[in-house]
Amino acid sequence: MDLGRDHQRGLNYVKLGKKCHMDPRTAKRYAQSPEKPEYTLSEPKPTKMDGHPGRELILPAHCQAV
């Protein structure tokens, strides 16, 4: 997915966004960026159920891990 190269070939930002399933403004930002965007996964966020004493009892039996 090289948005800068596709934009130089004549695709506008709306078409780039549709092609890459993103907002045209995001496609424009990536196309104009000199370096390739780096994607990293963030740490899982805590939930309201973390630390709850009966958490495993709330899930139905067919949903629990075997």
All heavy atoms as a GROMACS GRO file, in nm:
protein
  525
    1MET      N    1   0.085  -0.117   0.000
    1MET     CA    2   0.000   0.000   0.000
    1MET      C    3   0.090   0.124   0.000
    1MET      O    4   0.138   0.168   0.102
    1MET     CB    5  -0.090  -0.004   0.124
    1MET     CG    6  -0.172   0.119   0.143
    1MET     SD    7  -0.294   0.107   0.272
    1MET     CE    8  -0.198   0.123   0.419
    2ASP      N    9   0.116   0.175  -0.118
    2ASP     CA   10   0.198   0.295  -0.130
    2ASP      C   11   0.111   0.407  -0.183
    2ASP      O   12   0.093   0.422  -0.304
    2ASP     CB   13   0.317   0.268  -0.221
    2ASP     CG   14   0.418   0.380  -0.218
    2ASP    OD1   15   0.403   0.471  -0.134
    2ASP    OD2   16   0.511   0.377  -0.300
    3LEU      N   17   0.054   0.484  -0.092
    3LEU     CA   18  -0.040   0.588  -0.131
    3LEU      C   19   0.028   0.701  -0.208
    3LEU      O   20  -0.032   0.757  -0.300
    3LEU     CB   21  -0.110   0.643  -0.006
    3LEU     CG   22  -0.195   0.544   0.070
    3LEU    CD1   23  -0.251   0.608   0.196
    3LEU    CD2   24  -0.306   0.491  -0.014
    4GLY      N   25   0.151   0.733  -0.173
    4GLY     CA   26   0.222   0.838  -0.243
    4GLY      C   27   0.241   0.805  -0.390
    4GLY      O   28   0.221   0.888  -0.479
    5ARG      N   29   0.279   0.682  -0.418
    5ARG     CA   30   0.300   0.639  -0.556
    5ARG      C   31   0.167   0.637  -0.633
    5ARG      O   32   0.161   0.680  -0.748
    5ARG     CB   33   0.364   0.501  -0.559
    5ARG     CG   34   0.404   0.458  -0.700
    5ARG     CD   35   0.475   0.324  -0.704
    5ARG     NE   36   0.591   0.325  -0.616
    5ARG     CZ   37   0.624   0.222  -0.538
    5ARG    NH1   38   0.552   0.113  -0.537
    5ARG    NH2   39   0.731   0.228  -0.463
    6ASP      N   40   0.061   0.588  -0.569
    6ASP     CA   41  -0.070   0.585  -0.634
    6ASP      C   42  -0.120   0.727  -0.663
    6ASP      O   43  -0.180   0.752  -0.767
    6ASP     CB   44  -0.172   0.511  -0.549
    6ASP     CG   45  -0.147   0.360  -0.548
    6ASP    OD1   46  -0.075   0.311  -0.638
    6ASP    OD2   47  -0.199   0.293  -0.459
    7HIS      N   48  -0.093   0.820  -0.572
    7HIS     CA   49  -0.136   0.959  -0.594
    7HIS      C   50  -0.058   1.021  -0.710
    7HIS      O   51  -0.114   1.094  -0.791
    7HIS     CB   52  -0.117   1.042  -0.468
    7HIS     CG   53  -0.160   1.184  -0.484
    7HIS    ND1   54  -0.292   1.219  -0.507
    7HIS    CD2   55  -0.090   1.299  -0.483
    7HIS    CE1   56  -0.299   1.351  -0.519
    7HIS    NE2   57  -0.177   1.402  -0.505
    8GLN      N   58   0.070   0.989  -0.722
    8GLN     CA   59   0.150   1.040  -0.834
    8GLN      C   60   0.102   0.982  -0.967
    8GLN      O   61   0.117   1.045  -1.071
    8GLN     CB   62   0.298   1.007  -0.813
    8GLN     CG   63   0.362   1.089  -0.704
    8GLN     CD   64   0.506   1.049  -0.678
    8GLN    OE1   65   0.551   0.945  -0.724
    8GLN    NE2   66   0.576   1.132  -0.604
    9ARG      N   67   0.044   0.863  -0.964
    9ARG     CA   68  -0.009   0.802  -1.086
    9ARG      C   69  -0.144   0.861  -1.126
    9ARG      O   70  -0.197   0.825  -1.231
    9ARG     CB   71  -0.023   0.652  -1.067
    9ARG     CG   72   0.109   0.581  -1.058
    9ARG     CD   73   0.090   0.433  -1.042
    9ARG     NE   74   0.220   0.368  -1.028
    9ARG     CZ   75   0.236   0.248  -0.977
    9ARG    NH1   76   0.132   0.179  -0.933
    9ARG    NH2   77   0.356   0.197  -0.968
   10GLY      N   78  -0.201   0.946  -1.041
   10GLY     CA   79  -0.323   1.015  -1.080
   10GLY      C   80  -0.446   0.986  -0.997
   10GLY      O   81  -0.552   1.043  -1.023
   11LEU      N   82  -0.438   0.897  -0.899
   11LEU     CA   83  -0.554   0.871  -0.813
   11LEU      C   84  -0.572   0.987  -0.716
   11LEU      O   85  -0.474   1.034  -0.656
   11LEU     CB   86  -0.536   0.742  -0.734
   11LEU     CG   87  -0.556   0.611  -0.809
   11LEU    CD1   88  -0.530   0.494  -0.717
   11LEU    CD2   89  -0.695   0.601  -0.866
   12ASN      N   90  -0.695   1.035  -0.702
   12ASN     CA   91  -0.718   1.141  -0.605
   12ASN      C   92  -0.735   1.080  -0.466
   12ASN      O   93  -0.742   0.959  -0.449
   12ASN     CB   94  -0.837   1.229  -0.645
   12ASN     CG   95  -0.967   1.152  -0.651
   12ASN    OD1   96  -0.986   1.052  -0.583
   12ASN    ND2   97  -1.060   1.198  -0.734
   13TYR      N   98  -0.744   1.166  -0.365
   13TYR     CA   99  -0.746   1.118  -0.226
   13TYR      C  100  -0.873   1.043  -0.192
   13TYR      O  101  -0.870   0.950  -0.112
   13TYR     CB  102  -0.725   1.235  -0.130
   13TYR     CG  103  -0.592   1.304  -0.150
   13TYR    CD1  104  -0.585   1.439  -0.180
   13TYR    CD2  105  -0.474   1.234  -0.139
   13TYR    CE1  106  -0.463   1.502  -0.198
   13TYR    CE2  107  -0.351   1.295  -0.158
   13TYR     CZ  108  -0.347   1.429  -0.188
   13TYR     OH  109  -0.226   1.490  -0.206
   14VAL      N  110  -0.984   1.079  -0.254
   14VAL     CA  111  -1.109   1.007  -0.229
   14VAL      C  112  -1.097   0.863  -0.279
   14VAL      O  113  -1.133   0.768  -0.210
   14VAL     CB  114  -1.228   1.080  -0.295
   14VAL    CG1  115  -1.355   0.997  -0.282
   14VAL    CG2  116  -1.247   1.217  -0.233
   15LYS      N  117  -1.043   0.846  -0.399
   15LYS     CA  118  -1.026   0.711  -0.454
   15LYS      C  119  -0.922   0.632  -0.375
   15LYS      O  120  -0.938   0.512  -0.354
   15LYS     CB  121  -0.987   0.718  -0.601
   15LYS     CG  122  -1.100   0.764  -0.689
   15LYS     CD  123  -1.060   0.768  -0.834
   15LYS     CE  124  -1.176   0.818  -0.919
   15LYS     NZ  125  -1.139   0.826  -1.061
   16LEU      N  126  -0.816   0.699  -0.331
   16LEU     CA  127  -0.717   0.632  -0.247
   16LEU      C  128  -0.780   0.584  -0.117
   16LEU      O  129  -0.754   0.473  -0.071
   16LEU     CB  130  -0.601   0.726  -0.215
   16LEU     CG  131  -0.501   0.754  -0.326
   16LEU    CD1  132  -0.403   0.860  -0.281
   16LEU    CD2  133  -0.429   0.629  -0.366
   17GLY      N  134  -0.862   0.670  -0.056
   17GLY     CA  135  -0.929   0.633   0.068
   17GLY      C  136  -1.021   0.515   0.050
   17GLY      O  137  -1.024   0.424   0.133
   18LYS      N  138  -1.096   0.513  -0.059
   18LYS     CA  139  -1.186   0.400  -0.085
   18LYS      C  140  -1.107   0.272  -0.111
   18LYS      O  141  -1.144   0.164  -0.066
   18LYS     CB  142  -1.277   0.431  -0.204
   18LYS     CG  143  -1.385   0.531  -0.170
   18LYS     CD  144  -1.475   0.558  -0.289
   18LYS     CE  145  -1.581   0.660  -0.251
   18LYS     NZ  146  -1.671   0.689  -0.363
   19LYS      N  147  -0.997   0.286  -0.184
   19LYS     CA  148  -0.913   0.170  -0.215
   19LYS      C  149  -0.856   0.107  -0.088
   19LYS      O  150  -0.849  -0.015  -0.075
   19LYS     CB  151  -0.800   0.212  -0.308
   19LYS     CG  152  -0.701   0.104  -0.339
   19LYS     CD  153  -0.587   0.157  -0.425
   19LYS     CE  154  -0.480   0.051  -0.442
   19LYS     NZ  155  -0.365   0.102  -0.513
   20CYS      N  156  -0.816   0.192   0.007
   20CYS     CA  157  -0.751   0.145   0.128
   20CYS      C  158  -0.844   0.142   0.250
   20CYS      O  159  -0.797   0.120   0.362
   20CYS     CB  160  -0.630   0.232   0.158
   20CYS     SG  161  -0.508   0.229   0.028
   21HIS      N  162  -0.972   0.166   0.229
   21HIS     CA  163  -1.072   0.162   0.337
   21HIS      C  164  -1.037   0.259   0.448
   21HIS      O  165  -1.030   0.222   0.566
   21HIS     CB  166  -1.088   0.021   0.392
   21HIS     CG  167  -1.117  -0.082   0.289
   21HIS    ND1  168  -1.240  -0.093   0.229
   21HIS    CD2  169  -1.039  -0.175   0.229
   21HIS    CE1  170  -1.237  -0.190   0.140
   21HIS    NE2  171  -1.115  -0.241   0.138
   22MET      N  172  -1.011   0.386   0.411
   22MET     CA  173  -0.982   0.488   0.511
   22MET      C  174  -1.040   0.621   0.466
   22MET      O  175  -1.081   0.635   0.351
   22MET     CB  176  -0.831   0.501   0.536
   22MET     CG  177  -0.751   0.545   0.416
   22MET     SD  178  -0.575   0.568   0.449
   22MET     CE  179  -0.521   0.405   0.483
   23ASP      N  180  -1.044   0.715   0.555
   23ASP     CA  181  -1.094   0.848   0.526
   23ASP      C  182  -1.001   0.916   0.426
   23ASP      O  183  -0.879   0.897   0.431
   23ASP     CB  184  -1.098   0.929   0.657
   23ASP     CG  185  -1.167   1.061   0.640
   23ASP    OD1  186  -1.290   1.063   0.647
   23ASP    OD2  187  -1.096   1.162   0.620
   24PRO      N  188  -1.056   0.994   0.332
   24PRO     CA  189  -0.971   1.063   0.234
   24PRO      C  190  -0.866   1.155   0.298
   24PRO      O  191  -0.755   1.168   0.246
   24PRO     CB  192  -1.070   1.144   0.151
   24PRO     CG  193  -1.200   1.077   0.168
   24PRO     CD  194  -1.198   1.013   0.302
   25ARG      N  195  -0.899   1.215   0.413
   25ARG     CA  196  -0.801   1.300   0.480
   25ARG      C  197  -0.684   1.218   0.534
   25ARG      O  198  -0.569   1.262   0.531
   25ARG     CB  199  -0.867   1.380   0.592
   25ARG     CG  200  -0.964   1.485   0.537
   25ARG     CD  201  -1.042   1.546   0.646
   25ARG     NE  202  -1.137   1.444   0.693
   25ARG     CZ  203  -1.242   1.468   0.770
   25ARG    NH1  204  -1.266   1.589   0.812
   25ARG    NH2  205  -1.323   1.372   0.806
   26THR      N  206  -0.713   1.097   0.582
   26THR     CA  207  -0.606   1.009   0.628
   26THR      C  208  -0.522   0.963   0.510
   26THR      O  209  -0.399   0.958   0.517
   26THR     CB  210  -0.665   0.887   0.701
   26THR    OG1  211  -0.750   0.932   0.806
   26THR    CG2  212  -0.556   0.798   0.758
   27ALA      N  213  -0.586   0.931   0.397
   27ALA     CA  214  -0.514   0.891   0.277
   27ALA      C  215  -0.423   1.004   0.230
   27ALA      O  216  -0.308   0.981   0.190
   27ALA     CB  217  -0.612   0.852   0.167
   28LYS      N  218  -0.472   1.127   0.237
   28LYS     CA  219  -0.390   1.242   0.198
   28LYS      C  220  -0.269   1.257   0.289
   28LYS      O  221  -0.158   1.280   0.242
   28LYS     CB  222  -0.475   1.370   0.203
   28LYS     CG  223  -0.399   1.495   0.166
   28LYS     CD  224  -0.487   1.617   0.174
   28LYS     CE  225  -0.411   1.743   0.140
   28LYS     NZ  226  -0.496   1.862   0.147
   29ARG      N  227  -0.291   1.243   0.419
   29ARG     CA  228  -0.180   1.255   0.514
   29ARG      C  229  -0.074   1.149   0.488
   29ARG      O  230   0.046   1.177   0.489
   29ARG     CB  231  -0.233   1.243   0.657
   29ARG     CG  232  -0.129   1.267   0.762
   29ARG     CD  233  -0.181   1.270   0.904
   29ARG     NE  234  -0.324   1.257   0.918
   29ARG     CZ  235  -0.386   1.159   0.985
   29ARG    NH1  236  -0.314   1.067   1.046
   29ARG    NH2  237  -0.516   1.154   0.994
   30TYR      N  238  -0.117   1.024   0.462
   30TYR     CA  239  -0.021   0.917   0.435
   30TYR      C  240   0.048   0.937   0.300
   30TYR      O  241   0.165   0.907   0.286
   30TYR     CB  242  -0.089   0.782   0.438
   30TYR     CG  243  -0.127   0.733   0.577
   30TYR    CD1  244  -0.210   0.625   0.595
   30TYR    CD2  245  -0.077   0.795   0.691
   30TYR    CE1  246  -0.244   0.581   0.720
   30TYR    CE2  247  -0.110   0.750   0.818
   30TYR     CZ  248  -0.194   0.643   0.832
   30TYR     OH  249  -0.225   0.597   0.956
   31ALA      N  250  -0.025   0.987   0.200
   31ALA     CA  251   0.034   1.008   0.068
   31ALA      C  252   0.139   1.119   0.072
   31ALA      O  253   0.239   1.112   0.000
   31ALA     CB  254  -0.075   1.041  -0.033
   32GLN      N  255   0.118   1.220   0.154
   32GLN     CA  256   0.211   1.332   0.162
   32GLN      C  257   0.325   1.307   0.261
   32GLN      O  258   0.421   1.382   0.263
   32GLN     CB  259   0.137   1.459   0.200
   32GLN     CG  260   0.042   1.506   0.093
   32GLN     CD  261  -0.037   1.628   0.136
   32GLN    OE1  262  -0.044   1.661   0.253
   32GLN    NE2  263  -0.099   1.693   0.038
   33SER      N  264   0.316   1.202   0.340
   33SER     CA  265   0.418   1.172   0.439
   33SER      C  266   0.542   1.115   0.370
   33SER      O  267   0.532   1.028   0.285
   33SER     CB  268   0.364   1.069   0.539
   33SER     OG  269   0.464   1.029   0.628
   34PRO      N  270   0.662   1.164   0.407
   34PRO     CA  271   0.783   1.113   0.342
   34PRO      C  272   0.818   0.970   0.384
   34PRO      O  273   0.878   0.897   0.308
   34PRO     CB  274   0.893   1.211   0.387
   34PRO     CG  275   0.840   1.275   0.510
   34PRO     CD  276   0.690   1.273   0.499
   35GLU      N  277   0.779   0.930   0.504
   35GLU     CA  278   0.809   0.793   0.546
   35GLU      C  279   0.681   0.711   0.554
   35GLU      O  280   0.572   0.763   0.565
   35GLU     CB  281   0.882   0.790   0.680
   35GLU     CG  282   0.800   0.834   0.798
   35GLU     CD  283   0.833   0.974   0.842
   35GLU    OE1  284   0.921   1.038   0.786
   35GLU    OE2  285   0.766   1.020   0.934
   36LYS      N  286   0.698   0.580   0.547
   36LYS     CA  287   0.586   0.489   0.552
   36LYS      C  288   0.531   0.484   0.696
   36LYS      O  289   0.609   0.476   0.791
   36LYS     CB  290   0.633   0.350   0.510
   36LYS     CG  291   0.524   0.251   0.486
   36LYS     CD  292   0.580   0.123   0.428
   36LYS     CE  293   0.469   0.025   0.400
   36LYS     NZ  294   0.520  -0.098   0.340
   37PRO      N  295   0.398   0.489   0.714
   37PRO     CA  296   0.344   0.484   0.851
   37PRO      C  297   0.373   0.349   0.916
   37PRO      O  298   0.371   0.245   0.851
   37PRO     CB  299   0.194   0.505   0.831
   37PRO     CG  300   0.167   0.474   0.690
   37PRO     CD  301   0.293   0.499   0.614
   38GLU      N  302   0.403   0.354   1.043
   38GLU     CA  303   0.434   0.233   1.118
   38GLU      C  304   0.316   0.200   1.209
   38GLU      O  305   0.269   0.285   1.284
   38GLU     CB  306   0.560   0.254   1.201
   38GLU     CG  307   0.605   0.131   1.275
   38GLU     CD  308   0.734   0.154   1.351
   38GLU    OE1  309   0.821   0.224   1.298
   38GLU    OE2  310   0.744   0.102   1.463
   39TYR      N  311   0.270   0.079   1.200
   39TYR     CA  312   0.155   0.036   1.280
   39TYR      C  313   0.206  -0.050   1.395
   39TYR      O  314   0.284  -0.143   1.374
   39TYR     CB  315   0.057  -0.044   1.196
   39TYR     CG  316   0.004   0.032   1.079
   39TYR    CD1  317   0.051   0.008   0.951
   39TYR    CD2  318  -0.092   0.130   1.096
   39TYR    CE1  319   0.003   0.079   0.843
   39TYR    CE2  320  -0.141   0.202   0.989
   39TYR     CZ  321  -0.093   0.176   0.862
   39TYR     OH  322  -0.140   0.246   0.756
   40THR      N  323   0.163  -0.018   1.515
   40THR     CA  324   0.198  -0.098   1.631
   40THR      C  325   0.072  -0.128   1.711
   40THR      O  326  -0.021  -0.047   1.714
   40THR     CB  327   0.298  -0.024   1.723
   40THR    OG1  328   0.240   0.100   1.763
   40THR    CG2  329   0.429   0.004   1.651
   41LEU      N  330   0.071  -0.242   1.772
   41LEU     CA  331  -0.042  -0.279   1.857
   41LEU      C  332  -0.019  -0.222   1.996
   41LEU      O  333   0.091  -0.227   2.050
   41LEU     CB  334  -0.056  -0.431   1.864
   41LEU     CG  335  -0.091  -0.501   1.734
   41LEU    CD1  336  -0.093  -0.652   1.757
   41LEU    CD2  337  -0.226  -0.454   1.682
   42SER      N  338  -0.124  -0.168   2.053
   42SER     CA  339  -0.113  -0.114   2.188
   42SER      C  340  -0.141  -0.225   2.289
   42SER      O  341  -0.193  -0.331   2.256
   42SER     CB  342  -0.212   0.001   2.207
   42SER     OG  343  -0.343  -0.046   2.190
   43GLU      N  344  -0.106  -0.199   2.411
   43GLU     CA  345  -0.134  -0.294   2.519
   43GLU      C  346  -0.285  -0.302   2.539
   43GLU      O  347  -0.356  -0.202   2.523
   43GLU     CB  348  -0.066  -0.248   2.648
   43GLU     CG  349   0.084  -0.252   2.643
   43GLU     CD  350   0.138  -0.393   2.635
   43GLU    OE1  351   0.081  -0.483   2.700
   43GLU    OE2  352   0.237  -0.413   2.562
   44PRO      N  353  -0.337  -0.419   2.577
   44PRO     CA  354  -0.481  -0.429   2.603
   44PRO      C  355  -0.521  -0.335   2.717
   44PRO      O  356  -0.450  -0.323   2.817
   44PRO     CB  357  -0.502  -0.574   2.644
   44PRO     CG  358  -0.379  -0.646   2.606
   44PRO     CD  359  -0.269  -0.546   2.593
   45LYS      N  360  -0.632  -0.269   2.698
   45LYS     CA  361  -0.681  -0.176   2.799
   45LYS      C  362  -0.757  -0.253   2.907
   45LYS      O  363  -0.822  -0.352   2.879
   45LYS     CB  364  -0.771  -0.073   2.734
   45LYS     CG  365  -0.696   0.016   2.636
   45LYS     CD  366  -0.788   0.115   2.572
   45LYS     CE  367  -0.715   0.212   2.484
   45LYS     NZ  368  -0.635   0.159   2.380
   46PRO      N  369  -0.749  -0.208   3.032
   46PRO     CA  370  -0.823  -0.276   3.139
   46PRO      C  371  -0.973  -0.259   3.120
   46PRO      O  372  -1.020  -0.160   3.065
   46PRO     CB  373  -0.776  -0.206   3.266
   46PRO     CG  374  -0.722  -0.075   3.222
   46PRO     CD  375  -0.673  -0.093   3.082
   47THR      N  376  -1.046  -0.359   3.163
   47THR     CA  377  -1.192  -0.353   3.154
   47THR      C  378  -1.251  -0.336   3.293
   47THR      O  379  -1.182  -0.349   3.394
   47THR     CB  380  -1.248  -0.482   3.091
   47THR    OG1  381  -1.220  -0.591   3.178
   47THR    CG2  382  -1.186  -0.509   2.955
   48LYS      N  383  -1.380  -0.312   3.298
   48LYS     CA  384  -1.449  -0.298   3.426
   48LYS      C  385  -1.449  -0.430   3.503
   48LYS      O  386  -1.461  -0.432   3.624
   48LYS     CB  387  -1.592  -0.252   3.404
   48LYS     CG  388  -1.602  -0.110   3.353
   48LYS     CD  389  -1.746  -0.070   3.337
   48LYS     CE  390  -1.757   0.073   3.287
   48LYS     NZ  391  -1.896   0.114   3.272
   49MET      N  392  -1.437  -0.542   3.431
   49MET     CA  393  -1.445  -0.672   3.495
   49MET      C  394  -1.310  -0.721   3.547
   49MET      O  395  -1.304  -0.822   3.616
   49MET     CB  396  -1.502  -0.775   3.397
   49MET     CG  397  -1.645  -0.747   3.357
   49MET     SD  398  -1.758  -0.735   3.497
   49MET     CE  399  -1.753  -0.899   3.560
   50ASP      N  400  -1.201  -0.654   3.513
   50ASP     CA  401  -1.071  -0.696   3.565
   50ASP      C  402  -1.071  -0.685   3.717
   50ASP      O  403  -1.108  -0.584   3.775
   50ASP     CB  404  -0.959  -0.609   3.508
   50ASP     CG  405  -0.929  -0.641   3.364
   50ASP    OD1  406  -0.974  -0.747   3.316
   50ASP    OD2  407  -0.861  -0.560   3.298
   51GLY      N  408  -1.028  -0.791   3.780
   51GLY     CA  409  -1.020  -0.793   3.924
   51GLY      C  410  -1.152  -0.827   3.993
   51GLY      O  411  -1.160  -0.833   4.114
   52HIS      N  412  -1.256  -0.850   3.916
   52HIS     CA  413  -1.385  -0.888   3.974
   52HIS      C  414  -1.377  -1.032   4.024
   52HIS      O  415  -1.333  -1.120   3.951
   52HIS     CB  416  -1.495  -0.874   3.868
   52HIS     CG  417  -1.632  -0.886   3.923
   52HIS    ND1  418  -1.695  -1.007   3.938
   52HIS    CD2  419  -1.720  -0.792   3.966
   52HIS    CE1  420  -1.816  -0.987   3.988
   52HIS    NE2  421  -1.834  -0.858   4.005
   53PRO      N  422  -1.420  -1.059   4.148
   53PRO     CA  423  -1.400  -1.193   4.204
   53PRO      C  424  -1.478  -1.302   4.131
   53PRO      O  425  -1.434  -1.416   4.127
   53PRO     CB  426  -1.448  -1.180   4.348
   53PRO     CG  427  -1.530  -1.057   4.352
   53PRO     CD  428  -1.481  -0.968   4.243
   54GLY      N  429  -1.590  -1.273   4.072
   54GLY     CA  430  -1.670  -1.378   4.008
   54GLY      C  431  -1.671  -1.367   3.857
   54GLY      O  432  -1.766  -1.408   3.793
   55ARG      N  433  -1.565  -1.317   3.799
   55ARG     CA  434  -1.563  -1.292   3.655
   55ARG      C  435  -1.588  -1.419   3.574
   55ARG      O  436  -1.661  -1.419   3.477
   55ARG     CB  437  -1.430  -1.231   3.615
   55ARG     CG  438  -1.422  -1.202   3.468
   55ARG     CD  439  -1.294  -1.134   3.432
   55ARG     NE  440  -1.295  -1.107   3.289
   55ARG     CZ  441  -1.198  -1.054   3.224
   55ARG    NH1  442  -1.090  -1.018   3.287
   55ARG    NH2  443  -1.205  -1.034   3.095
   56GLU      N  444  -1.527  -1.529   3.612
   56GLU     CA  445  -1.543  -1.652   3.534
   56GLU      C  446  -1.684  -1.710   3.545
   56GLU      O  447  -1.726  -1.786   3.461
   56GLU     CB  448  -1.438  -1.756   3.574
   56GLU     CG  449  -1.448  -1.805   3.717
   56GLU     CD  450  -1.384  -1.709   3.817
   56GLU    OE1  451  -1.315  -1.618   3.778
   56GLU    OE2  452  -1.407  -1.730   3.937
   57LEU      N  453  -1.759  -1.671   3.648
   57LEU     CA  454  -1.894  -1.722   3.665
   57LEU      C  455  -1.996  -1.645   3.582
   57LEU      O  456  -2.107  -1.692   3.562
   57LEU     CB  457  -1.933  -1.719   3.812
   57LEU     CG  458  -1.844  -1.799   3.906
   57LEU    CD1  459  -1.887  -1.777   4.051
   57LEU    CD2  460  -1.847  -1.945   3.870
   58ILE      N  461  -1.961  -1.529   3.531
   58ILE     CA  462  -2.054  -1.448   3.457
   58ILE      C  463  -2.076  -1.502   3.316
   58ILE      O  464  -2.187  -1.495   3.263
   58ILE     CB  465  -2.005  -1.301   3.452
   58ILE    CG1  466  -2.006  -1.244   3.592
   58ILE    CG2  467  -2.087  -1.218   3.357
   58ILE    CD1  468  -1.947  -1.108   3.604
   59LEU      N  469  -1.973  -1.559   3.257
   59LEU     CA  470  -1.986  -1.612   3.122
   59LEU      C  471  -2.067  -1.740   3.122
   59LEU      O  472  -2.054  -1.825   3.210
   59LEU     CB  473  -1.848  -1.640   3.063
   59LEU     CG  474  -1.759  -1.518   3.041
   59LEU    CD1  475  -1.621  -1.565   2.997
   59LEU    CD2  476  -1.819  -1.425   2.941
   60PRO      N  477  -2.153  -1.759   3.021
   60PRO     CA  478  -2.226  -1.886   3.010
   60PRO      C  479  -2.128  -2.000   2.986
   60PRO      O  480  -2.017  -1.980   2.936
   60PRO     CB  481  -2.316  -1.866   2.888
   60PRO     CG  482  -2.316  -1.720   2.859
   60PRO     CD  483  -2.193  -1.664   2.920
   61ALA      N  484  -2.170  -2.120   3.019
   61ALA     CA  485  -2.082  -2.237   3.010
   61ALA      C  486  -2.033  -2.260   2.867
   61ALA      O  487  -1.919  -2.300   2.844
   61ALA     CB  488  -2.155  -2.361   3.062
   62HIS      N  489  -2.117  -2.234   2.766
   62HIS     CA  490  -2.077  -2.259   2.628
   62HIS      C  491  -1.976  -2.157   2.577
   62HIS      O  492  -1.916  -2.176   2.472
   62HIS     CB  493  -2.198  -2.265   2.536
   62HIS     CG  494  -2.270  -2.136   2.520
   62HIS    ND1  495  -2.364  -2.092   2.612
   62HIS    CD2  496  -2.261  -2.039   2.426
   62HIS    CE1  497  -2.410  -1.974   2.573
   62HIS    NE2  498  -2.349  -1.940   2.460
   63CYS      N  499  -1.953  -2.048   2.652
   63CYS     CA  500  -1.857  -1.945   2.611
   63CYS      C  501  -1.722  -1.959   2.679
   63CYS      O  502  -1.627  -1.894   2.640
   63CYS     CB  503  -1.913  -1.805   2.642
   63CYS     SG  504  -2.056  -1.763   2.544
   64GLN      N  505  -1.713  -2.041   2.781
   64GLN     CA  506  -1.588  -2.052   2.855
   64GLN      C  507  -1.489  -2.140   2.780
   64GLN      O  508  -1.526  -2.230   2.707
   64GLN     CB  509  -1.614  -2.109   2.994
   64GLN     CG  510  -1.690  -2.014   3.082
   64GLN     CD  511  -1.706  -2.067   3.222
   64GLN    OE1  512  -1.652  -2.171   3.254
   64GLN    NE2  513  -1.778  -1.994   3.305
   65ALA      N  514  -1.362  -2.111   2.800
   65ALA     CA  515  -1.256  -2.190   2.736
   65ALA      C  516  -1.253  -2.330   2.793
   65ALA      O  517  -1.280  -2.351   2.912
   65ALA     CB  518  -1.122  -2.122   2.757
   66VAL      N  519  -1.218  -2.423   2.710
   66VAL     CA  520  -1.213  -2.564   2.753
   66VAL      C  521  -1.076  -2.598   2.800
   66VAL      O  522  -0.978  -2.554   2.757
   66VAL     CB  523  -1.253  -2.658   2.636
   66VAL    CG1  524  -1.245  -2.802   2.680
   66VAL    CG2  525  -1.390  -2.623   2.587
   0.00000   0.00000   0.00000
